Amino acid sequence: MDISGPLKIGVIDTPDTSGWELQVSFTDEFKQADLADQSRIFQDYVQELVKNINSLPEGDRNRDGMAIVYQLCSEMLPYIKEGQIALEETMMVEIGQSQAVSITDFLHG
């Protein structure tokens, strides 16, 4: 499932740990928008994730991958609205191996 949004997400195998790593950064278009537009764009993205999650059956790996992205985005949303996240930075989030399969399916679906 393809959902366009303000994020660029990569999944990296981290051999030194038992899981994988999400590398999350923001698109150039998102970074160039003013704060009000960033807030609207990010809120719309979160709502689109919810709509698409609810449209897929339980256990679907795309649904599971979107749920991981939704969880991350819902935590970031208040900080995006306040302009408190350094948009030029890449965030690293560790996830379990089973989650990595779901997120990879979603990203490459």
Jmol script that loads the backbone (N, CA, C; Angstrom):
load data "model"
ATOM      1  N   MET A   1       0.851  -1.170   0.000  1.00  0.00           N
ATOM      2  CA  MET A   1       0.000   0.000   0.000  1.00  0.00           C
ATOM      3  C   MET A   1       0.892   1.226   0.000  1.00  0.00           C
ATOM      4  N   ASP A   2       0.616   2.165  -0.871  1.00  0.00           N
ATOM      5  CA  ASP A   2       1.442   3.360  -0.990  1.00  0.00           C
ATOM      6  C   ASP A   2       0.729   4.541  -0.352  1.00  0.00           C
ATOM      7  N   ILE A   3       1.350   5.104   0.669  1.00  0.00           N
ATOM      8  CA  ILE A   3       0.818   6.296   1.313  1.00  0.00           C
ATOM      9  C   ILE A   3       1.895   7.361   1.226  1.00  0.00           C
ATOM     10  N   SER A   4       1.623   8.391   0.451  1.00  0.00           N
ATOM     11  CA  SER A   4       2.574   9.490   0.347  1.00  0.00           C
ATOM     12  C   SER A   4       2.486  10.311   1.614  1.00  0.00           C
ATOM     13  N   GLY A   5       3.620  10.795   2.049  1.00  0.00           N
ATOM     14  CA  GLY A   5       3.585  11.570   3.273  1.00  0.00           C
ATOM     15  C   GLY A   5       4.857  12.347   3.497  1.00  0.00           C
ATOM     16  N   PRO A   6       4.954  12.956   4.661  1.00  0.00           N
ATOM     17  CA  PRO A   6       6.078  13.826   4.980  1.00  0.00           C
ATOM     18  C   PRO A   6       7.338  13.101   5.428  1.00  0.00           C
ATOM     19  N   LEU A   7       7.278  11.773   5.512  1.00  0.00           N
ATOM     20  CA  LEU A   7       8.409  11.012   6.036  1.00  0.00           C
ATOM     21  C   LEU A   7       9.093  10.178   4.972  1.00  0.00           C
ATOM     22  N   LYS A   8      10.397  10.004   5.158  1.00  0.00           N
ATOM     23  CA  LYS A   8      11.170   9.010   4.417  1.00  0.00           C
ATOM     24  C   LYS A   8      11.613   7.999   5.468  1.00  0.00           C
ATOM     25  N   ILE A   9      11.259   6.715   5.252  1.00  0.00           N
ATOM     26  CA  ILE A   9      11.526   5.698   6.248  1.00  0.00           C
ATOM     27  C   ILE A   9      12.341   4.581   5.617  1.00  0.00           C
ATOM     28  N   GLY A  10      13.422   4.231   6.277  1.00  0.00           N
ATOM     29  CA  GLY A  10      14.240   3.108   5.846  1.00  0.00           C
ATOM     30  C   GLY A  10      14.360   2.098   6.980  1.00  0.00           C
ATOM     31  N   VAL A  11      14.541   0.839   6.627  1.00  0.00           N
ATOM     32  CA  VAL A  11      14.721  -0.222   7.619  1.00  0.00           C
ATOM     33  C   VAL A  11      16.110  -0.804   7.430  1.00  0.00           C
ATOM     34  N   ILE A  12      16.890  -0.815   8.501  1.00  0.00           N
ATOM     35  CA  ILE A  12      18.273  -1.279   8.470  1.00  0.00           C
ATOM     36  C   ILE A  12      18.420  -2.457   9.425  1.00  0.00           C
ATOM     37  N   ASP A  13      19.011  -3.547   8.945  1.00  0.00           N
ATOM     38  CA  ASP A  13      19.327  -4.681   9.807  1.00  0.00           C
ATOM     39  C   ASP A  13      20.519  -4.286  10.670  1.00  0.00           C
ATOM     40  N   THR A  14      20.377  -4.445  11.966  1.00  0.00           N
ATOM     41  CA  THR A  14      21.468  -4.125  12.892  1.00  0.00           C
ATOM     42  C   THR A  14      21.971  -5.429  13.509  1.00  0.00           C
ATOM     43  N   PRO A  15      23.043  -5.999  12.934  1.00  0.00           N
ATOM     44  CA  PRO A  15      23.518  -7.320  13.369  1.00  0.00           C
ATOM     45  C   PRO A  15      23.948  -7.381  14.831  1.00  0.00           C
ATOM     46  N   ASP A  16      24.292  -6.252  15.417  1.00  0.00           N
ATOM     47  CA  ASP A  16      24.764  -6.244  16.799  1.00  0.00           C
ATOM     48  C   ASP A  16      23.616  -6.327  17.814  1.00  0.00           C
ATOM     49  N   THR A  17      22.371  -6.216  17.326  1.00  0.00           N
ATOM     50  CA  THR A  17      21.222  -6.269  18.229  1.00  0.00           C
ATOM     51  C   THR A  17      20.255  -7.351  17.763  1.00  0.00           C
ATOM     52  N   SER A  18      19.224  -7.571  18.543  1.00  0.00           N
ATOM     53  CA  SER A  18      18.247  -8.603  18.181  1.00  0.00           C
ATOM     54  C   SER A  18      17.163  -8.072  17.254  1.00  0.00           C
ATOM     55  N   GLY A  19      17.218  -6.799  16.927  1.00  0.00           N
ATOM     56  CA  GLY A  19      16.175  -6.215  16.091  1.00  0.00           C
ATOM     57  C   GLY A  19      16.722  -5.466  14.901  1.00  0.00           C
ATOM     58  N   TRP A  20      15.916  -4.555  14.417  1.00  0.00           N
ATOM     59  CA  TRP A  20      16.244  -3.737  13.264  1.00  0.00           C
ATOM     60  C   TRP A  20      16.125  -2.282  13.674  1.00  0.00           C
ATOM     61  N   GLU A  21      16.493  -1.408  12.785  1.00  0.00           N
ATOM     62  CA  GLU A  21      16.452   0.015  13.073  1.00  0.00           C
ATOM     63  C   GLU A  21      15.669   0.735  11.985  1.00  0.00           C
ATOM     64  N   LEU A  22      14.722   1.555  12.401  1.00  0.00           N
ATOM     65  CA  LEU A  22      14.041   2.445  11.471  1.00  0.00           C
ATOM     66  C   LEU A  22      14.832   3.738  11.409  1.00  0.00           C
ATOM     67  N   GLN A  23      15.086   4.218  10.212  1.00  0.00           N
ATOM     68  CA  GLN A  23      15.693   5.529  10.037  1.00  0.00           C
ATOM     69  C   GLN A  23      14.624   6.419   9.432  1.00  0.00           C
ATOM     70  N   VAL A  24      14.241   7.430  10.177  1.00  0.00           N
ATOM     71  CA  VAL A  24      13.127   8.290   9.802  1.00  0.00           C
ATOM     72  C   VAL A  24      13.637   9.711   9.605  1.00  0.00           C
ATOM     73  N   SER A  25      13.352  10.257   8.428  1.00  0.00           N
ATOM     74  CA  SER A  25      13.678  11.654   8.164  1.00  0.00           C
ATOM     75  C   SER A  25      12.479  12.286   7.461  1.00  0.00           C
ATOM     76  N   PHE A  26      12.534  13.589   7.290  1.00  0.00           N
ATOM     77  CA  PHE A  26      11.431  14.320   6.690  1.00  0.00           C
ATOM     78  C   PHE A  26      11.766  14.683   5.249  1.00  0.00           C
ATOM     79  N   THR A  27      10.741  14.722   4.408  1.00  0.00           N
ATOM     80  CA  THR A  27      10.947  15.094   3.011  1.00  0.00           C
ATOM     81  C   THR A  27      11.345  16.567   2.924  1.00  0.00           C
ATOM     82  N   ASP A  28      12.041  16.921   1.865  1.00  0.00           N
ATOM     83  CA  ASP A  28      12.439  18.320   1.662  1.00  0.00           C
ATOM     84  C   ASP A  28      11.219  19.226   1.572  1.00  0.00           C
ATOM     85  N   GLU A  29      10.180  18.749   0.893  1.00  0.00           N
ATOM     86  CA  GLU A  29       8.953  19.541   0.749  1.00  0.00           C
ATOM     87  C   GLU A  29       8.356  19.863   2.120  1.00  0.00           C
ATOM     88  N   PHE A  30       8.333  18.876   3.004  1.00  0.00           N
ATOM     89  CA  PHE A  30       7.795  19.085   4.345  1.00  0.00           C
ATOM     90  C   PHE A  30       8.653  20.076   5.126  1.00  0.00           C
ATOM     91  N   LYS A  31       9.951  19.932   5.047  1.00  0.00           N
ATOM     92  CA  LYS A  31      10.856  20.819   5.779  1.00  0.00           C
ATOM     93  C   LYS A  31      10.722  22.266   5.323  1.00  0.00           C
ATOM     94  N   GLN A  32      10.384  22.483   4.057  1.00  0.00           N
ATOM     95  CA  GLN A  32      10.297  23.833   3.508  1.00  0.00           C
ATOM     96  C   GLN A  32       8.956  24.509   3.803  1.00  0.00           C
ATOM     97  N   ALA A  33       7.968  23.740   4.234  1.00  0.00           N
ATOM     98  CA  ALA A  33       6.648  24.303   4.537  1.00  0.00           C
ATOM     99  C   ALA A  33       6.719  25.119   5.831  1.00  0.00           C
ATOM    100  N   ASP A  34       5.802  26.079   5.961  1.00  0.00           N
ATOM    101  CA  ASP A  34       5.762  26.828   7.219  1.00  0.00           C
ATOM    102  C   ASP A  34       5.102  25.966   8.296  1.00  0.00           C
ATOM    103  N   LEU A  35       5.196  26.398   9.545  1.00  0.00           N
ATOM    104  CA  LEU A  35       4.757  25.591  10.678  1.00  0.00           C
ATOM    105  C   LEU A  35       3.285  25.205  10.578  1.00  0.00           C
ATOM    106  N   ALA A  36       2.427  26.121  10.174  1.00  0.00           N
ATOM    107  CA  ALA A  36       0.996  25.818  10.054  1.00  0.00           C
ATOM    108  C   ALA A  36       0.764  24.720   9.014  1.00  0.00           C
ATOM    109  N   ASP A  37       1.451  24.805   7.889  1.00  0.00           N
ATOM    110  CA  ASP A  37       1.311  23.785   6.849  1.00  0.00           C
ATOM    111  C   ASP A  37       1.893  22.452   7.307  1.00  0.00           C
ATOM    112  N   GLN A  38       3.031  22.483   8.005  1.00  0.00           N
ATOM    113  CA  GLN A  38       3.608  21.250   8.528  1.00  0.00           C
ATOM    114  C   GLN A  38       2.628  20.553   9.466  1.00  0.00           C
ATOM    115  N   SER A  39       2.007  21.323  10.320  1.00  0.00           N
ATOM    116  CA  SER A  39       1.041  20.769  11.262  1.00  0.00           C
ATOM    117  C   SER A  39      -0.128  20.120  10.520  1.00  0.00           C
ATOM    118  N   ARG A  40      -0.655  20.804   9.531  1.00  0.00           N
ATOM    119  CA  ARG A  40      -1.775  20.279   8.748  1.00  0.00           C
ATOM    120  C   ARG A  40      -1.371  19.029   7.975  1.00  0.00           C
ATOM    121  N   ILE A  41      -0.220  19.074   7.308  1.00  0.00           N
ATOM    122  CA  ILE A  41       0.269  17.944   6.516  1.00  0.00           C
ATOM    123  C   ILE A  41       0.468  16.713   7.401  1.00  0.00           C
ATOM    124  N   PHE A  42       1.081  16.917   8.550  1.00  0.00           N
ATOM    125  CA  PHE A  42       1.367  15.789   9.431  1.00  0.00           C
ATOM    126  C   PHE A  42       0.079  15.216  10.027  1.00  0.00           C
ATOM    127  N   GLN A  43      -0.847  16.101  10.422  1.00  0.00           N
ATOM    128  CA  GLN A  43      -2.142  15.649  10.945  1.00  0.00           C
ATOM    129  C   GLN A  43      -2.892  14.864   9.876  1.00  0.00           C
ATOM    130  N   ASP A  44      -2.893  15.343   8.639  1.00  0.00           N
ATOM    131  CA  ASP A  44      -3.550  14.628   7.537  1.00  0.00           C
ATOM    132  C   ASP A  44      -2.914  13.255   7.316  1.00  0.00           C
ATOM    133  N   TYR A  45      -1.588  13.181   7.439  1.00  0.00           N
ATOM    134  CA  TYR A  45      -0.875  11.917   7.273  1.00  0.00           C
ATOM    135  C   TYR A  45      -1.293  10.918   8.352  1.00  0.00           C
ATOM    136  N   VAL A  46      -1.370  11.377   9.585  1.00  0.00           N
ATOM    137  CA  VAL A  46      -1.789  10.508  10.690  1.00  0.00           C
ATOM    138  C   VAL A  46      -3.218  10.012  10.448  1.00  0.00           C
ATOM    139  N   GLN A  47      -4.099  10.895  10.008  1.00  0.00           N
ATOM    140  CA  GLN A  47      -5.482  10.495   9.734  1.00  0.00           C
ATOM    141  C   GLN A  47      -5.559   9.496   8.577  1.00  0.00           C
ATOM    142  N   GLU A  48      -4.720   9.687   7.560  1.00  0.00           N
ATOM    143  CA  GLU A  48      -4.697   8.741   6.438  1.00  0.00           C
ATOM    144  C   GLU A  48      -4.198   7.373   6.892  1.00  0.00           C
ATOM    145  N   LEU A  49      -3.206   7.364   7.775  1.00  0.00           N
ATOM    146  CA  LEU A  49      -2.733   6.092   8.324  1.00  0.00           C
ATOM    147  C   LEU A  49      -3.861   5.367   9.054  1.00  0.00           C
ATOM    148  N   VAL A  50      -4.610   6.095   9.887  1.00  0.00           N
ATOM    149  CA  VAL A  50      -5.721   5.486  10.633  1.00  0.00           C
ATOM    150  C   VAL A  50      -6.744   4.906   9.663  1.00  0.00           C
ATOM    151  N   LYS A  51      -7.111   5.670   8.651  1.00  0.00           N
ATOM    152  CA  LYS A  51      -8.103   5.208   7.666  1.00  0.00           C
ATOM    153  C   LYS A  51      -7.625   3.935   6.981  1.00  0.00           C
ATOM    154  N   ASN A  52      -6.370   3.902   6.574  1.00  0.00           N
ATOM    155  CA  ASN A  52      -5.841   2.740   5.877  1.00  0.00           C
ATOM    156  C   ASN A  52      -5.630   1.544   6.805  1.00  0.00           C
ATOM    157  N   ILE A  53      -5.246   1.792   8.031  1.00  0.00           N
ATOM    158  CA  ILE A  53      -5.118   0.699   9.009  1.00  0.00           C
ATOM    159  C   ILE A  53      -6.476   0.034   9.198  1.00  0.00           C
ATOM    160  N   ASN A  54      -7.500   0.850   9.356  1.00  0.00           N
ATOM    161  CA  ASN A  54      -8.843   0.311   9.592  1.00  0.00           C
ATOM    162  C   ASN A  54      -9.435  -0.395   8.383  1.00  0.00           C
ATOM    163  N   SER A  55      -8.884  -0.147   7.202  1.00  0.00           N
ATOM    164  CA  SER A  55      -9.420  -0.774   5.994  1.00  0.00           C
ATOM    165  C   SER A  55      -8.826  -2.162   5.737  1.00  0.00           C
ATOM    166  N   LEU A  56      -7.797  -2.521   6.497  1.00  0.00           N
ATOM    167  CA  LEU A  56      -7.138  -3.816   6.295  1.00  0.00           C
ATOM    168  C   LEU A  56      -7.495  -4.786   7.419  1.00  0.00           C
ATOM    169  N   PRO A  57      -7.506  -6.089   7.122  1.00  0.00           N
ATOM    170  CA  PRO A  57      -7.858  -7.078   8.152  1.00  0.00           C
ATOM    171  C   PRO A  57      -6.742  -7.233   9.191  1.00  0.00           C
ATOM    172  N   GLU A  58      -7.149  -7.635  10.385  1.00  0.00           N
ATOM    173  CA  GLU A  58      -6.186  -7.960  11.444  1.00  0.00           C
ATOM    174  C   GLU A  58      -5.185  -8.979  10.910  1.00  0.00           C
ATOM    175  N   GLY A  59      -3.922  -8.830  11.273  1.00  0.00           N
ATOM    176  CA  GLY A  59      -2.894  -9.781  10.863  1.00  0.00           C
ATOM    177  C   GLY A  59      -2.258  -9.471   9.523  1.00  0.00           C
ATOM    178  N   ASP A  60      -2.824  -8.551   8.753  1.00  0.00           N
ATOM    179  CA  ASP A  60      -2.216  -8.138   7.482  1.00  0.00           C
ATOM    180  C   ASP A  60      -0.915  -7.412   7.794  1.00  0.00           C
ATOM    181  N   ARG A  61       0.171  -7.822   7.131  1.00  0.00           N
ATOM    182  CA  ARG A  61       1.471  -7.225   7.453  1.00  0.00           C
ATOM    183  C   ARG A  61       1.542  -5.762   7.051  1.00  0.00           C
ATOM    184  N   ASN A  62       0.810  -5.336   6.011  1.00  0.00           N
ATOM    185  CA  ASN A  62       0.755  -3.912   5.691  1.00  0.00           C
ATOM    186  C   ASN A  62       0.105  -3.139   6.831  1.00  0.00           C
ATOM    187  N   ARG A  63      -0.964  -3.714   7.373  1.00  0.00           N
ATOM    188  CA  ARG A  63      -1.646  -3.073   8.507  1.00  0.00           C
ATOM    189  C   ARG A  63      -0.686  -2.950   9.691  1.00  0.00           C
ATOM    190  N   ASP A  64       0.028  -4.031   9.977  1.00  0.00           N
ATOM    191  CA  ASP A  64       0.970  -4.023  11.095  1.00  0.00           C
ATOM    192  C   ASP A  64       2.074  -2.992  10.879  1.00  0.00           C
ATOM    193  N   GLY A  65       2.568  -2.887   9.647  1.00  0.00           N
ATOM    194  CA  GLY A  65       3.602  -1.896   9.337  1.00  0.00           C
ATOM    195  C   GLY A  65       3.094  -0.477   9.496  1.00  0.00           C
ATOM    196  N   MET A  66       1.882  -0.237   8.995  1.00  0.00           N
ATOM    197  CA  MET A  66       1.275   1.091   9.151  1.00  0.00           C
ATOM    198  C   MET A  66       1.047   1.421  10.619  1.00  0.00           C
ATOM    199  N   ALA A  67       0.699   0.416  11.406  1.00  0.00           N
ATOM    200  CA  ALA A  67       0.467   0.644  12.835  1.00  0.00           C
ATOM    201  C   ALA A  67       1.751   1.103  13.527  1.00  0.00           C
ATOM    202  N   ILE A  68       2.878   0.562  13.110  1.00  0.00           N
ATOM    203  CA  ILE A  68       4.167   0.988  13.676  1.00  0.00           C
ATOM    204  C   ILE A  68       4.432   2.446  13.309  1.00  0.00           C
ATOM    205  N   VAL A  69       4.217   2.787  12.048  1.00  0.00           N
ATOM    206  CA  VAL A  69       4.418   4.173  11.603  1.00  0.00           C
ATOM    207  C   VAL A  69       3.427   5.099  12.307  1.00  0.00           C
ATOM    208  N   TYR A  70       2.176   4.655  12.438  1.00  0.00           N
ATOM    209  CA  TYR A  70       1.165   5.457  13.137  1.00  0.00           C
ATOM    210  C   TYR A  70       1.592   5.725  14.575  1.00  0.00           C
ATOM    211  N   GLN A  71       2.062   4.696  15.254  1.00  0.00           N
ATOM    212  CA  GLN A  71       2.476   4.857  16.651  1.00  0.00           C
ATOM    213  C   GLN A  71       3.573   5.920  16.763  1.00  0.00           C
ATOM    214  N   LEU A  72       4.546   5.850  15.889  1.00  0.00           N
ATOM    215  CA  LEU A  72       5.629   6.831  15.883  1.00  0.00           C
ATOM    216  C   LEU A  72       5.091   8.230  15.583  1.00  0.00           C
ATOM    217  N   CYS A  73       4.259   8.333  14.552  1.00  0.00           N
ATOM    218  CA  CYS A  73       3.739   9.644  14.131  1.00  0.00           C
ATOM    219  C   CYS A  73       2.818  10.266  15.172  1.00  0.00           C
ATOM    220  N   SER A  74       1.999   9.444  15.815  1.00  0.00           N
ATOM    221  CA  SER A  74       1.096   9.999  16.818  1.00  0.00           C
ATOM    222  C   SER A  74       1.877  10.551  18.009  1.00  0.00           C
ATOM    223  N   GLU A  75       3.031   9.943  18.308  1.00  0.00           N
ATOM    224  CA  GLU A  75       3.894  10.469  19.371  1.00  0.00           C
ATOM    225  C   GLU A  75       4.577  11.781  18.944  1.00  0.00           C
ATOM    226  N   MET A  76       4.890  11.889  17.665  1.00  0.00           N
ATOM    227  CA  MET A  76       5.583  13.084  17.171  1.00  0.00           C
ATOM    228  C   MET A  76       4.650  14.260  16.917  1.00  0.00           C
ATOM    229  N   LEU A  77       3.366  13.993  16.656  1.00  0.00           N
ATOM    230  CA  LEU A  77       2.435  15.032  16.224  1.00  0.00           C
ATOM    231  C   LEU A  77       2.408  16.276  17.110  1.00  0.00           C
ATOM    232  N   PRO A  78       2.306  16.157  18.431  1.00  0.00           N
ATOM    233  CA  PRO A  78       2.285  17.377  19.247  1.00  0.00           C
ATOM    234  C   PRO A  78       3.564  18.215  19.098  1.00  0.00           C
ATOM    235  N   TYR A  79       4.686  17.544  18.909  1.00  0.00           N
ATOM    236  CA  TYR A  79       5.957  18.249  18.767  1.00  0.00           C
ATOM    237  C   TYR A  79       6.080  18.906  17.389  1.00  0.00           C
ATOM    238  N   ILE A  80       5.509  18.256  16.383  1.00  0.00           N
ATOM    239  CA  ILE A  80       5.466  18.855  15.040  1.00  0.00           C
ATOM    240  C   ILE A  80       4.641  20.130  15.100  1.00  0.00           C
ATOM    241  N   LYS A  81       3.472  20.053  15.743  1.00  0.00           N
ATOM    242  CA  LYS A  81       2.579  21.212  15.836  1.00  0.00           C
ATOM    243  C   LYS A  81       3.247  22.398  16.522  1.00  0.00           C
ATOM    244  N   GLU A  82       4.119  22.108  17.466  1.00  0.00           N
ATOM    245  CA  GLU A  82       4.809  23.169  18.213  1.00  0.00           C
ATOM    246  C   GLU A  82       6.148  23.570  17.588  1.00  0.00           C
ATOM    247  N   GLY A  83       6.552  22.880  16.530  1.00  0.00           N
ATOM    248  CA  GLY A  83       7.832  23.181  15.891  1.00  0.00           C
ATOM    249  C   GLY A  83       9.017  22.786  16.735  1.00  0.00           C
ATOM    250  N   GLN A  84       8.865  21.730  17.514  1.00  0.00           N
ATOM    251  CA  GLN A  84       9.902  21.329  18.458  1.00  0.00           C
ATOM    252  C   GLN A  84      10.734  20.134  18.014  1.00  0.00           C
ATOM    253  N   ILE A  85      10.635  19.753  16.756  1.00  0.00           N
ATOM    254  CA  ILE A  85      11.460  18.663  16.246  1.00  0.00           C
ATOM    255  C   ILE A  85      12.415  19.233  15.200  1.00  0.00           C
ATOM    256  N   ALA A  86      13.690  18.870  15.322  1.00  0.00           N
ATOM    257  CA  ALA A  86      14.694  19.306  14.349  1.00  0.00           C
ATOM    258  C   ALA A  86      14.480  18.508  13.068  1.00  0.00           C
ATOM    259  N   LEU A  87      13.835  19.118  12.096  1.00  0.00           N
ATOM    260  CA  LEU A  87      13.426  18.412  10.886  1.00  0.00           C
ATOM    261  C   LEU A  87      14.593  17.977  10.009  1.00  0.00           C
ATOM    262  N   GLU A  88      15.747  18.568  10.206  1.00  0.00           N
ATOM    263  CA  GLU A  88      16.896  18.198   9.385  1.00  0.00           C
ATOM    264  C   GLU A  88      17.623  16.959   9.922  1.00  0.00           C
ATOM    265  N   GLU A  89      17.230  16.507  11.105  1.00  0.00           N
ATOM    266  CA  GLU A  89      17.852  15.339  11.717  1.00  0.00           C
ATOM    267  C   GLU A  89      17.174  14.049  11.264  1.00  0.00           C
ATOM    268  N   THR A  90      17.936  12.951  11.252  1.00  0.00           N
ATOM    269  CA  THR A  90      17.381  11.625  11.013  1.00  0.00           C
ATOM    270  C   THR A  90      17.203  10.951  12.359  1.00  0.00           C
ATOM    271  N   MET A  91      16.008  10.437  12.599  1.00  0.00           N
ATOM    272  CA  MET A  91      15.715   9.749  13.857  1.00  0.00           C
ATOM    273  C   MET A  91      15.949   8.253  13.681  1.00  0.00           C
ATOM    274  N   MET A  92      16.469   7.617  14.690  1.00  0.00           N
ATOM    275  CA  MET A  92      16.703   6.177  14.699  1.00  0.00           C
ATOM    276  C   MET A  92      15.789   5.559  15.750  1.00  0.00           C
ATOM    277  N   VAL A  93      15.040   4.541  15.337  1.00  0.00           N
ATOM    278  CA  VAL A  93      14.120   3.858  16.243  1.00  0.00           C
ATOM    279  C   VAL A  93      14.379   2.361  16.120  1.00  0.00           C
ATOM    280  N   GLU A  94      14.678   1.707  17.250  1.00  0.00           N
ATOM    281  CA  GLU A  94      14.898   0.265  17.223  1.00  0.00           C
ATOM    282  C   GLU A  94      13.560  -0.454  17.258  1.00  0.00           C
ATOM    283  N   ILE A  95      13.436  -1.489  16.423  1.00  0.00           N
ATOM    284  CA  ILE A  95      12.224  -2.305  16.396  1.00  0.00           C
ATOM    285  C   ILE A  95      12.633  -3.770  16.380  1.00  0.00           C
ATOM    286  N   GLY A  96      11.710  -4.633  16.786  1.00  0.00           N
ATOM    287  CA  GLY A  96      11.967  -6.071  16.778  1.00  0.00           C
ATOM    288  C   GLY A  96      11.985  -6.623  15.364  1.00  0.00           C
ATOM    289  N   GLN A  97      12.561  -7.792  15.194  1.00  0.00           N
ATOM    290  CA  GLN A  97      12.682  -8.396  13.869  1.00  0.00           C
ATOM    291  C   GLN A  97      11.319  -8.643  13.233  1.00  0.00           C
ATOM    292  N   SER A  98      10.337  -9.115  13.998  1.00  0.00           N
ATOM    293  CA  SER A  98       9.012  -9.366  13.425  1.00  0.00           C
ATOM    294  C   SER A  98       8.354  -8.068  12.979  1.00  0.00           C
ATOM    295  N   GLN A  99       8.596  -6.984  13.695  1.00  0.00           N
ATOM    296  CA  GLN A  99       8.072  -5.681  13.290  1.00  0.00           C
ATOM    297  C   GLN A  99       8.751  -5.207  12.017  1.00  0.00           C
ATOM    298  N   ALA A 100      10.024  -5.522  11.866  1.00  0.00           N
ATOM    299  CA  ALA A 100      10.768  -5.097  10.681  1.00  0.00           C
ATOM    300  C   ALA A 100      10.182  -5.711   9.420  1.00  0.00           C
ATOM    301  N   VAL A 101       9.733  -6.956   9.507  1.00  0.00           N
ATOM    302  CA  VAL A 101       9.112  -7.603   8.350  1.00  0.00           C
ATOM    303  C   VAL A 101       7.847  -6.852   7.959  1.00  0.00           C
ATOM    304  N   SER A 102       7.024  -6.503   8.944  1.00  0.00           N
ATOM    305  CA  SER A 102       5.780  -5.780   8.669  1.00  0.00           C
ATOM    306  C   SER A 102       6.051  -4.409   8.075  1.00  0.00           C
ATOM    307  N   ILE A 103       6.988  -3.690   8.640  1.00  0.00           N
ATOM    308  CA  ILE A 103       7.269  -2.342   8.151  1.00  0.00           C
ATOM    309  C   ILE A 103       7.890  -2.407   6.758  1.00  0.00           C
ATOM    310  N   THR A 104       8.719  -3.412   6.504  1.00  0.00           N
ATOM    311  CA  THR A 104       9.319  -3.570   5.177  1.00  0.00           C
ATOM    312  C   THR A 104       8.248  -3.873   4.138  1.00  0.00           C
ATOM    313  N   ASP A 105       7.314  -4.750   4.479  1.00  0.00           N
ATOM    314  CA  ASP A 105       6.203  -5.048   3.564  1.00  0.00           C
ATOM    315  C   ASP A 105       5.417  -3.781   3.266  1.00  0.00           C
ATOM    316  N   PHE A 106       5.126  -2.999   4.285  1.00  0.00           N
ATOM    317  CA  PHE A 106       4.374  -1.768   4.106  1.00  0.00           C
ATOM    318  C   PHE A 106       5.121  -0.775   3.220  1.00  0.00           C
ATOM    319  N   LEU A 107       6.404  -0.594   3.486  1.00  0.00           N
ATOM    320  CA  LEU A 107       7.190   0.399   2.754  1.00  0.00           C
ATOM    321  C   LEU A 107       7.414  -0.002   1.296  1.00  0.00           C
ATOM    322  N   HIS A 108       7.505  -1.296   1.047  1.00  0.00           N
ATOM    323  CA  HIS A 108       7.796  -1.755  -0.313  1.00  0.00           C
ATOM    324  C   HIS A 108       6.576  -2.345  -1.014  1.00  0.00           C
ATOM    325  N   GLY A 109       5.424  -2.346  -0.278  1.00  0.00           N
ATOM    326  CA  GLY A 109       4.191  -2.957  -0.759  1.00  0.00           C
ATOM    327  C   GLY A 109       3.759  -2.430  -2.051  1.00  0.00           C
TER     328      GLY A 109
END
end "model"
wireframe off; spacefill off
backbone 0.3
color backbone group
